[in-house]
Amino acid sequence: MKKIKLREADLHIHSHYSDGDCPVPELVKRIKRAGLKAAALTDHDKIGGQELFLKLCALKNIAAVAGIEISTTYRQPGVPDAELHILGYNFDLKKLQTDKKSLAYNIQSRQRQIAGFISQYNKRNVFSTSPEKIEKMFDLPRPVINHYWVSRARAIDMLKKSKNRLSFLEAREISGKEIKKDGPFHFDRGDFLPTRKAIELIKSANGLAVWAHPTVYTEFLQNKGIKNFEKIFDKTLAKLKSFGLDGLEGFTERNSGAETKWLIKLCQKHGLNPYFGGTDYHGHKITEHKPGRYLGKGGIKYKEFLMNFGQKNPLKQ
């Protein structure tokens, strides 16, 4: 049997502050069990779990830096508007927290969508709930901002009403489709922060700005029927560099070897750092997240982690 090679530093991980399946203490335990030397918590648009995460990682002898994943709306003439995710790393937590208006923009956008989902359910007497009930059900930090938790609560409700005629996996599949764009209970979210603003926000807090899972953008362009997607990607990368982008995720569990080589070549052209990466880990319950997406499946070497963040080796101190 072929031995699975794990990465040493996983820099794309989520907790229940956004849409991960576990609280920060449990997440740090999983990181330790996975044998990771370094990690970053990158919850969507929130940094509420950062202080505890950094503290617990230090106690477990895991090198860690502050992180966040900011959803953005990117506009480029002649190309459909796209959702790009920008990762922020090693920023000053206090400085990032001072810009409450920018941080709150995406959270409020997500809250409006969640309220819309719930309103649609309540109006049709399909599923009676509220954000507060969902927070209490799953013991979530306030406010709940991700549709994942609405979908999960709805699946549990469906199981009760079906008297176990459905499996949880089946219920989750149905509830997920209900609130997707073409679903009967969908509610439009609206725009996220402009990509430029997100990058500038991270840079103003002395952090590194990194484009998350960039090949999702090439897939988006191809799905829109755009044939010269590689040329557009190159142009987009140049524009993001002009905004202050530092690098991109060249090493994720979703990239093929050929894609990683292509991204490295583009980074060399534009003077960017491709040596970031992670698993985009949300949890390991196969009924709720993609099977086989485990900590350390994506990521970088520990020496690359140290080079990126200019740190001395904390594991030898």
Disulfide bonds with the S-S distance in Angstrom:
none
